[in-house]
Amino acid sequence: MQASVYSHFMARRGEDNITVRMAHDLWERFGEVVDNRSTVLREFVRWYVREPGAKMPRREPMHRGPWEPIDRTDEGDQGDRSSRSTP
């Protein structure tokens, strides 16, 4: 019998183990940008349900990854087309 890959995770006193389903690559990317996924998820849920005193988790600045849209304004296009005349 093979042990579960999650068998080493233990719930803290007064908490249950909850399973969250998502794409593996999304879970891996999330782990690359946070120190502790569980802490960030708990903070988010507390904020989302408007628990008194809860604050939305802070997102750290992140390097540009392949999943982020490319900002074309750094290539000479200033993005404000309203001031340009149309031919």
Secondary structure as UniProt FT lines:
FT   TURN            5..8
FT   TURN            13..14
FT   HELIX           24..33
FT   HELIX           37..48
FT   TURN            49..50
FT   TURN            52..53
FT   TURN            66..67
FT   HELIX           72..75
FT   TURN            82..83
//
